[in-house]
Every structure is written in C-alpha cells, then in structure tokens.
Amino acid sequence: MTISAHWQMQIEKWGTSGLTLVIFCQQNDLKYSTFCARLSEYQVRHRTLPT
C-alpha cells in the first residue's frame, strides 16, 4: 500500500517542524492514530524518519 501525496507531505512537514507528533496533529487538525499509521507506512518504505 502506498501513502497518498497528502500524507507524505504532512509527514515531511512534521519532520521539519520541530513539534511533537501530538502537537503537530492538534495544530493541523489531523487524527493522531491515522497519522501514526501513515507514518509507520512511510517508515517502512523509506526506512527512516523524514529529515
């Protein structure tokens, strides 16, 4: 399964934000559990956190 461009953009935005995941999700009206699921998919594909 591939993650959508929307979620990839959000993950990369979070990676450069300096915010905790919880705060980033709150500030961007994202559901924490969904973000974590997409982040997990991203990490599997890229084997790393965004920088």
Secondary structure, 3 states (H helix, E strand, C coil): CCCCHHHHHHHHHHHHHCCCHHHHHHHCCCCHHHHHHHHHHHHHHHCCCCC
